[in-house]
Amino acid sequence: MTMSLKNLMQIIICLSALLITATTFSAPVSARRVMAEPPPYQFMEEVIVMVNCSEATLTAVVSLITLNETLVRYPLGVNMMDLNFALCESVSVSVTPMGSTLVYIFDTTDTSAATTNANAITPSIGGAFGLSFSFLSAGLTEDSKANVTYTAPAITNVLSYYTATLNPSCLKSDLAGLSNAIPNILTMEPSKSYAGISANKESGGYEWWYMFFVGYYEAQIPTGAGYTIDVLNRIGATSLTPSSYAYTGAYYDSIVPVYITSHLSISFVSCNPTPPIMIPGAARGWFIFEPFPQTGTAMFYFGNDATPVTALTFTFSGIIVPEFSSLTVIIAMIVCALGVIAFKKRYPK
């Protein structure tokens, strides 16, 4: 299977949305700036569900974010202190059944120099991940940063690659928590599955933070009036338990964000556990963000309670249709990213 431009854009856009979700703790800033800034926590884990009512699709992701290289890291074969990384703000590896990508963001407008740096680093990254990368393109982002992209052949079985390569090379063996759902989520939509890791830092520094992610995109959901999102069913899990590494001393940095977009009005109906909590964060349960006209955001928090959750559903009303061409996946991802800002404002740096 070959990777189309649309497939490549879906992966990159999904990754950008995850980065914004994981790091926006104050006023909105550019995606590149968000990628560079380290998160104010040592370990955060999420199960993210995004529903696009106007295309009748659902995307599910597990992400793990940390500053602690003993928990999540690039494989040891990659020298993260290499001088060629000096101006690098983000380096991301993604594998899918359509193809694999390696994407760099450098803090420079000199795409030739950025490509020279990327070419020097890429062989070690390809070797560490067991991937053979070929140069695809170099250009500027909307905020004038150099974007250098490489592609590699498809990983036909993402679950097998995760088990054999990504897990032992990138994750601490006893992370547990929401990462336990990773093998199952990769079996839900094998042809649309993806996995990868992103390393991010400020230009000129070497304080890397890492985000590990796995999931699937655009699974079809039933059309009609309203829908119940069964989170556990959608990730193939019977329960979810927070990781001990996510405990802050007051609550677990373990959350389940649900984002809903539509070209028509939608509204909250019910949730399980019920009722919704009134204050997000330390309490356990769903918090519903308002308003809820054409986009909806809700998050489940474990609070300070590590008891496994065995039922996790969210029901909303509204019309789900097979396709609405003016509402693309790009818009959906942007809305998802912006929706989480309200949550992040509660936790200033």
N, C-alpha and C positions, 0 to 999 in steps of 0.2 A: 504494500500500500504506500502511495506517495503522499507527502504532506502538501496540501493546497494552501494558498495564501490565507483563505478564510480560517482553516484549521490553525495556522500559525498565529493569526490575529486573536483567535479565541483564547489560545493558551496565554499569550502575552497580556491580553486584557484581563483575563481572570486573575493572573498573577498580580497585576497592578491593583486590582480591586482588593485582593487579599492584603497587600502591603499597606494600603490606605486603611483598611479595616483594623489591621494590627497595630498601627502606630499613631493614628490621629487622636491626640489627647487635648487639643486646643482648637484654635480657629483654623479654618481650611487653609491649606498651603498646597504648593504644587506637588504632584506625585513624586517627582525626582527628589524634592527636599524631604518628603516623608520617608522615602527609601533610605536616605542618608542618615537621618536622625536615629540614634539608638532608642529602644523602648525603655520606659522607666520601670520595668519589671524584670525579674530574672527568668521566669518561665511562664508562658501563657499558652493555653490550649483551647481550641475552638472546634466545634462541629457547625459548619455554616450551611444553611439551606436557602437557595434563591429560587423563587417561583416567578415565572413570567406568564401572567394570565393571557397576554395578547399573542403568545406563541404556543401556549399549552405545554410549556417545558419546565423542567426542574433541574437544578444544578446542586450538587452536594459536595462538600469539601471538608476534610480534616486538616487543620493547620496547627503547627507547633512553633512558637516564637520564643527566642531566648538570646541573652547576651553570654550565657554560660556555655563555653565550648565543650565542656564535659557532657552536656546534655544533647546538644545538636551541633553538628560541625560539618565542614567539608571533609572528604577523605584525607587521610594523612599524607597521601602522595601529592597533595596540592600545597605549595608553600604560600600561605596567606600573608606572609611578610615580604613577598617578592616586591622589589622596587617598581616593577611594571604595574603594580596595583596602586601606586601612589595617588593617581588622579581618579581611580575607579571608585564609583559610588555604589554600584550594584553589579553582581555577576550571578546569573541564574541559569540553572540546568533543568530542563523539563523533558520527560520521555512520554511518548504516547504511541498507540498502534499506527498512527499516521506518519510519525516521524519524530525526531528529537531536536531540541534547540538549545543553544548556548547564547545568551544575550548579555552583553556588557553595556553599562552606562558609564562614560567617562566625563569628568568635569572639564571639558575643553571643547572648542569649536573646530579644532584641528582633527578632522576625521582620519587623515593620513597617519598622524602621530598615534592616535588612539588605536588604529588598526595594527600599527607596529607593536604597540604594547600588548594588544590582545593576541596577536600571532605568537608572541614570545611565551605567553601563559597557556594558551590553548592545548598544546601537546600534553602538558602534565595533567590538565583537567580531563582531557579525553582518555588518557591512560588510567587515571584514578577511577573514572566511571565506566571504563571499558567501552567507550564510544569513539567512533572515528568521525571527527567534525571537519566539515568543509566550509570555507568562507562563503557567506551568502550576500551580505550587504553592509554598507556603512553609511550613515547619514546623521542628521541632527533631529533631536526631539523638539517638541513645541517650545521648550524653554532653553533651546540652544545647547544641549549636551550631546556629545557624540554617542551614537548607538551603533554598536558593532555586533552583528548577528551571524551565527554559524548554525548549520544543520547537520544532523547525523541520521543514519537509517532508523527505521521504525523499531520499536520494542514491541513485538507481537503480543507477548504476555507480560503486562505491566506488573501483575501480582508476583510472578516468578522473579522478575528483575528486582522488585522491592525486597523480596525475601532473601535473594542471593547477594544483592549488591548494596542497595540503599540502606536497608535496615542495619546490617552489621557495620557498614562504613560510616554512617551518618548519625545514628541514634544510640543513646545509652541503652544498654540492654534491659534495665529495670524501670524505664520511664512509666510504663503502665498507663493508667488513666484513659483519656480519650484516644490515645494512640492504639489502644487495644482494638479499636474499631477499624483500623486501617486495612487489615487483610480482607475483611468482609466488604467494605465499601468498594474495593477494587474488583469484586466479583459481581457487583450489581449491574453495571453496564460496561462489560469488558472492551467493547469496540470504541467507547467514548471515554475510557479511563485515562488518567494521567497522574504522574508523580514527579516530584522534583524538590530542589532546594535552592534557596536564594540567600546569598551573603551580601550584606549591606553595611555601609559605613560613610563617614564624611570624607570628602576629598582631602587628601594630604595626611590623613590619620590612618591608624590600623586597628581601631576598636571595632571589630566586626560584630554584627548581630546577625542571627540566622533565622530563616523561616523555612520549615519543612512542610510540604503540602502534598496531599493526594486527594483524588476525587474523580468525579465524572461530570460531564456537562450535557445540558439540553436533553435529558431523558423526557420522553413524552408522558404527559399526564392526561387523565380523562377531561373531556370538555363538558360544559354544562354550567349550572348555577351553583357556585360555591365549591369549596374543596377543603378537605381535612388533610393537613400535612402530618403524617405519622413519621416523626423523625427517626425513631429506632428502625422502623420497617424500611425506610429509605436508605439507611446505611447498613442494613443487614445485621443489626445488633439486637440482643435481647435486653440489654441494660447498658447504662453508662455510669462510670464512677470517676471522680476527679483524681488526677495524679497527685501523689504526696509532694512532688516537686513544685506544684502550682500553689501550694498553701503559703499565704503571705504572713501568717500569724494571726490574722483576723478573718480572712475569707479565702476561698479558692479562686485563682485567676483561671477559671474553667467556665466557659460560657457556650451557649447554643444560640447564635443569632439566626433569625428567620427574616428574610426580606421578600416582599411581594410587590410586583409592579403590574400596572394595568393601564390601558387607555380608557377604561371605564371605572366608575366608582366601585370601591371595595370597602368592606367594613368588618371589624372584629366580631366574631360570634361566640366562641368559647375556647377554652384551653384546658389541658390536663398535664400537670396538676392544676387545680383550681382552688380558689379564685386567684386572679393576678395579684402580685405584690404591689405595694404602693410606692416603695422606695427601692431603686435598683442597687445591686451590689452585694451587701452583706447578707440580705435575706435570701431564702431559697424560694424559687418559683419563677413564673413568667412575669416580665414587665412589659406592658404594652405602651409603645410610644404614640403620641398624638401630634398632629392630626392624622387621620387615616382615610384620605379621600381616594387618591389613585396610587399611592405608594404606602405600604405598611411595613413597620419594623417592630419586631418583638424579640426579646432575648430571655432565655432561661438561664438563671444563675443557680449554682449550687450553694452559694453563700458560704457559711462556715460548716456545712453539713455534707459529709463525705458518703452518706448512705446512697447506694446505687439507685438510680432512677429507672424504673421498669415500664413506665408509661409516659410518653412525651408527645403530645399532639397539640396542634393549633388549627382551629377552624375559622374560616372567613367566608363572607358572602361576596358574590360578584360573578360576572360572566367570564368563563374561560373558553377561548376560541382557539382554533388550530393555528391561525397565523394572522398577524396584523402588520403589514409590511413597513409601516412608518415607525414602528417601535422595534428597534434592532437590539441585538445582544449588547452592543456598546452602550446604548442608553440605559439598559437594565443594570449593567455593571456600575455605571456612574451613579445612578440612583442609589444602588446598594452602598456604595462607598460613602456618599454624602449622608445617607440615613444614619450611619453609625456615629457621626460626629456628635449628635446629641448625647449619646451614651458616653463618649470619650470626654466630653467637657466636664463631667462629674469628677474626673481624676486628673487635675492639672499636674504638670511636672513640678 
